[in-house]
């Protein structure tokens, strides 16, 4: 009775994996057909495409469950794969065999609005200056993610430190910091960005600075709230009773306990800022053409271009969507894992 | 500072800790005095809110004074006034001179630091020893507090240890720099009864090995009874009775001490015996009674008690016995300094 059991289970897993592979292939086939066909109207094509992708994801889930014997969060891992792909491409962009992304003079010799053709030298087509859309999407990722990461870095370090100090010192410092961060929160973010955008020159550095202003108040609040709860814990008093000074208490006792929740907010902030940067560039007050970012690439679709050449908008739009979605997945996971309430530290 | 070597290590004289709250002044510690010599253990007992823990922290100088908190009176450690020191100098006391063990070992260790880090950080800061020396000493300390496999424990995190083990680690950190005075603030309250006994025995043996002075703060009379030389009973921020532990518990002079001892449940009691309690609640510390703080809950109280605060005076009921009561429960009634007991106030 005991011997056949593992064999049966193995059979179950094999058939699950086979079924998963079949569903995956069917889903990919459906999506691929919907993407290329001209037979049905656009709306139906989009619905079929979405259905195909969902089907493929379901199939992939079963395939992995069959192969590994446990549940796998396929959407999360697909998101991570996308992030690795985008970050990797952005990082190695100058080394990749990509087309011309910003030299509009050289673009004169290229066809404009070439349709996407995976076999050609412009896999995702060209824009109205004859610049390669794939290359622009990769270089756009470089700027977009660089700006977002820089802004989050500034915001986390400055906001985290200010919040920690004000939560630890309390008193007047805390009150002043509270007033300042509330004042910053009270200004509508888009108006603040437009105002800053018209004052500062549109470079990566100044856009990052402007965006970091958006993250600082919430970082201050989070770090401050966490510091207050940590500072009341007995181990801080115990460290004080062993002769630790303020700086040491902050660095060795409070900081390690505050850094995790702050970092998990930072991951979520990255996706918010990628969108914010794209909005700014879309409005024309962010990074300026011909240097590509996803925001100003989408803006190229304005005034009727998108209707005739949808890929101009679809390529950066999908990149933006997937990146934000993946960062959100990562942030959610991080918060679940590092939330002091659920981690029971 | 010159001190006679045989004098008491710690002298606390007329100590007051006052919190200025929006609802009024709270005299959490209100004129407490005591002395502890090296190798001696003093027990501080009292109900929750009687000011024991605040007293412990005030003695250490851990209470931050400012507009909301004032401390007056003297705390002399080896002749040095702890509260007159600059904050930086006072910090040098914490660790090498005074160590403190806290109530809850679950919260008094930093969850993100390894056990070893807790110990070596303190050692390296105060004794300026190398990383290797510090690790060796940490292993030695963990051995002393009875932790098996000390080398493995160094790399573990607090959550990997049981409550009793954690309290041992807390004790080891407090002892890391060989303090001459250890203040144990309810060190066993958060632990199982069996572990409580182990921890108390450990503390007692460490005190005698190192000829340390120890202040054991507890609401558990049982914990204090067998392991302290002298005991001081606190009520509402004041000392109501002090004396050698054995004689105080054998023949309490203050009605409060008597009532506390009577309210310990006995295993030999019949089932469904009504637990004896002290009726009423400790006074609202923003508006304490004018006379004896215990007066409103005391069976022996009369008009003198409501009007006049009794002073802590020596009573001839045994050597070094002191009591703050107008009508103490002296075993030798004829020697009672005040008028004979008024039967009117007796028994509710």
Boltz contact constraints between the chains, C-beta under 6 A:
constraints:
  - contact:
      token1: [A, 233]
      token2: [B, 107]
      max_distance: 6.0
  - contact:
      token1: [A, 234]
      token2: [B, 102]
      max_distance: 6.0
  - contact:
      token1: [A, 234]
      token2: [B, 107]
      max_distance: 6.0
  - contact:
      token1: [A, 234]
      token2: [B, 108]
      max_distance: 6.0
  - contact:
      token1: [A, 235]
      token2: [B, 108]
      max_distance: 6.0
  - contact:
      token1: [A, 235]
      token2: [B, 109]
      max_distance: 6.0
  - contact:
      token1: [A, 235]
      token2: [B, 110]
      max_distance: 6.0
  - contact:
      token1: [A, 238]
      token2: [B, 102]
      max_distance: 6.0
  - contact:
      token1: [A, 238]
      token2: [B, 108]
      max_distance: 6.0
  - contact:
      token1: [A, 241]
      token2: [B, 62]
      max_distance: 6.0
  - contact:
      token1: [A, 241]
      token2: [B, 94]
      max_distance: 6.0
  - contact:
      token1: [A, 241]
      token2: [B, 100]
      max_distance: 6.0
  - contact:
      token1: [A, 242]
      token2: [B, 94]
      max_distance: 6.0
  - contact:
      token1: [A, 242]
      token2: [B, 95]
      max_distance: 6.0
  - contact:
      token1: [A, 242]
      token2: [B, 122]
      max_distance: 6.0
  - contact:
      token1: [A, 243]
      token2: [B, 91]
      max_distance: 6.0
  - contact:
      token1: [A, 243]
      token2: [B, 94]
      max_distance: 6.0
  - contact:
      token1: [A, 243]
      token2: [B, 95]
      max_distance: 6.0
  - contact:
      token1: [A, 253]
      token2: [B, 110]
      max_distance: 6.0
  - contact:
      token1: [A, 256]
      token2: [B, 112]
      max_distance: 6.0
  - contact:
      token1: [A, 257]
      token2: [B, 112]
      max_distance: 6.0
  - contact:
      token1: [A, 345]
      token2: [B, 111]
      max_distance: 6.0
